[in-house]
Amino acid sequence: MDDFSTFGHARPRDRAEAGTSTLLGQVMFLVAVALGFMTAGAFIGQELSQGTALICFLAGFGMLLAQAFGGERFRVGAFAIGWLYVVALLFGLGIGPTIAYFLENDGTVITQAAGGTALIVLGMGAVGFTLSKDLASWMRPLTFIILGLVVVSFVLLIFSSGGNPIISAAIAIVSALLIMVDFNYLRKHGTENDAVWLATGIFVSIVNIFLSLLNIFGD
C-alpha cells in the first residue's frame, strides 16, 4: 500500500518516523564528529606528560559538568555544538599518553577495546531504540551513578598506581545502560532541541566504555 494519503501527505505516524530518523541522523553525526575531535586530540597529545594530560582530561570533565548544569545555551545551538567538540578534543589530549603507551607496548589492547566498545554501543543502542518500554525515568539515577563511579575512578587513579578493574567494569555497565536509555529517549521523546545533549551523553558513554575496556584488557 502507498505510504501517502489521497492528498499526497504523509500520515502522522510516517511524519513521526521521518522526524525520528532525522534526529537520529543529527545525533549520530554529532557523535561521529566528536569522536573525530577526540581521535585528533589523542594523536596530538601522545607526547604530553601524564600531568598535563590529566589536566586536559579534568578540564574536559569540568566543561562537561558546566554543560550539564549550564542551561539551554549549553544544550541547543552552535555554541553547544562547539562546546561539545572542545570537550572531545580535551578528552583526546587527556588520553593521548595512554594511547601512545599501548601502541608502543601492545596495540591489540586498543583494537580489543575499540571493537568491544563498538559492539556494546550497537547492541545497547538497538535495544533502546526498539524497546517498547519508556526508559526516561532511568536517566537521572543512572547519570548520578556514573558520576559517582567516575569520581571514584579519578581518586583511585590519582592516589594509586592505576585503575580498578571492578570500578571499570561498573562504569562500562552503567554507561551501556545509559546508551540504551538515550536511544530509547531519542525515539520516544526526542526533538531537534535534544540533538546536542543526546549526542553528548552518547559520546561520553562511548568514551567511558572504551576507557573501561582499555583498563580491563590492559591489566
C-alpha positions in Angstrom: 0.0 0.0 0.0 1.2 3.5 -0.7 2.7 5.4 2.2 0.8 8.5 1.4 -2.9 9.5 1.6 -5.0 10.5 -1.3 -3.9 14.1 -0.9 -0.2 13.3 -1.0 0.5 14.0 2.6 2.3 11.6 4.9 0.3 10.0 7.7 1.1 11.3 11.3 3.0 8.1 12.1 5.0 8.4 8.9 5.9 12.0 9.8 6.9 11.0 13.3 9.1 8.2 12.0 10.7 10.6 9.5 11.3 13.1 12.3 12.9 10.4 14.4 15.1 9.3 11.6 16.2 12.8 11.0 17.0 13.3 14.7 18.9 10.0 14.8 21.0 11.2 11.9 21.7 14.5 13.5 22.7 12.9 16.8 25.0 10.3 15.3 26.6 12.9 13.0 27.5 15.0 16.1 28.8 11.9 17.9 30.9 10.9 14.9 32.5 14.4 14.7 33.1 14.5 18.4 34.9 11.1 18.2 36.9 12.6 15.3 38.0 15.5 17.6 38.9 13.1 20.3 40.9 11.0 18.0 42.8 14.1 16.7 43.4 15.1 20.3 44.7 11.7 21.2 47.1 11.8 18.2 48.3 15.3 19.1 48.6 14.5 22.8 50.8 11.4 22.6 53.9 13.3 23.7 52.2 15.1 26.6 53.3 14.4 30.2 50.9 12.4 32.4 50.4 15.5 34.5 49.5 17.7 31.5 47.3 15.0 30.1 45.4 14.7 33.4 44.9 18.5 33.5 43.4 18.3 30.0 41.1 15.5 30.9 39.9 17.2 34.1 39.3 20.4 32.1 37.1 18.5 29.7 35.3 16.9 32.6 34.7 20.3 34.2 33.4 21.6 30.9 31.1 18.6 30.7 29.7 19.4 34.2 29.2 23.0 33.1 27.3 21.8 30.0 25.1 19.6 32.1 24.1 22.3 34.6 24.6 25.5 32.5 21.2 25.7 30.9 19.8 25.8 27.4 22.8 27.7 25.9 24.9 24.6 26.6 22.3 22.2 25.2 21.0 23.8 22.0 22.6 25.6 19.1 26.0 26.3 17.6 27.6 27.3 20.9 26.6 23.9 22.5 28.0 22.0 19.5 31.3 23.9 19.7 31.4 23.2 23.4 30.9 19.5 22.8 33.8 19.5 20.3 36.2 21.3 22.7 35.3 18.7 25.4 36.0 15.9 22.9 39.4 17.5 22.0 40.4 17.8 25.7 39.4 14.2 26.4 41.5 13.2 23.4 44.5 15.1 24.7 43.9 13.6 28.1 44.2 10.0 26.8 47.0 10.7 24.3 49.8 9.4 26.5 47.8 6.3 27.4 47.1 5.5 23.7 50.8 6.1 22.9 51.8 3.6 25.7 49.6 0.8 24.4 50.5 1.5 20.8 54.2 1.1 21.8 53.7 -2.0 24.0 50.6 -3.8 23.0 48.4 -2.3 20.2 46.0 -5.3 20.3 44.6 -3.9 23.6 43.4 -0.8 21.7 41.9 -2.9 19.0 40.1 -5.1 21.5 38.8 -2.1 23.5 37.6 -0.3 20.3 35.9 -3.5 19.0 34.2 -4.2 22.3 33.0 -0.6 22.5 31.5 -0.8 19.0 29.7 -4.0 19.8 28.3 -2.7 23.1 27.2 0.6 21.6 25.5 -1.1 18.6 23.8 -3.7 20.8 22.5 -1.4 23.5 21.6 1.3 21.0 19.5 -1.1 19.0 17.8 -2.5 22.2 17.0 1.0 23.5 15.7 2.2 20.1 13.4 -0.8 19.6 12.2 -1.4 23.2 8.6 -0.5 23.7 9.1 0.4 27.4 9.7 4.1 28.2 13.1 4.3 30.0 13.1 8.0 30.5 12.8 7.6 34.3 16.1 5.7 34.4 18.2 8.6 33.0 18.6 10.6 36.2 19.6 7.8 38.6 22.0 6.2 36.1 23.6 9.7 35.5 24.2 10.1 39.2 25.6 6.6 39.5 28.0 7.1 36.6 29.1 10.4 38.0 29.9 8.8 41.4 31.8 6.0 39.7 33.9 8.4 37.6 34.8 10.5 40.6 35.9 7.3 42.5 37.9 6.3 39.4 39.6 9.6 39.4 40.5 9.4 43.0 41.9 5.9 42.6 43.9 7.0 39.5 45.5 9.9 41.4 46.2 8.1 44.7 47.1 4.6 43.4 49.2 3.1 40.7 46.3 2.5 38.3 42.6 2.0 37.7 40.5 -0.6 39.5 39.1 -3.3 37.1 35.9 -3.7 39.2 35.2 0.1 39.0 36.0 0.0 35.3 33.5 -2.9 34.7 30.8 -1.0 36.7 31.4 2.2 34.6 31.2 0.2 31.4 27.9 -1.5 32.5 26.2 1.7 33.6 27.4 3.6 30.5 26.0 0.8 28.3 22.7 1.2 30.1 22.8 4.9 29.6 23.3 4.4 25.8 20.2 2.2 25.8 18.2 4.9 27.7 19.5 7.7 25.4 18.4 5.9 22.2 15.1 5.0 23.9 14.5 8.6 24.8 15.5 9.7 21.3 12.8 7.6 19.8 10.0 8.3 22.3 10.6 11.9 23.3 13.4 13.4 21.2 13.0 16.7 19.3 15.5 18.7 17.3 16.4 20.7 20.5 17.6 17.4 22.2 20.2 16.6 19.5 23.2 18.1 21.2 22.7 16.9 24.7 21.7 13.4 23.5 24.9 13.4 21.3 26.9 14.5 24.3 25.5 11.7 26.5 26.1 9.1 23.9 29.7 10.4 23.2 30.6 10.4 26.9 29.2 6.9 27.4 31.3 5.7 24.4 34.4 7.2 25.9 33.6 5.7 29.3 33.2 2.2 27.8 36.3 2.5 25.7 38.5 3.6 28.6 37.0 1.0 30.9 37.7 -1.8 28.4 41.2 -0.4 27.9 41.8 -0.7 31.6 40.4 -4.2 31.8 42.2 -5.6 28.8 45.4 -3.7 29.6 45.8 -5.4 33.1 
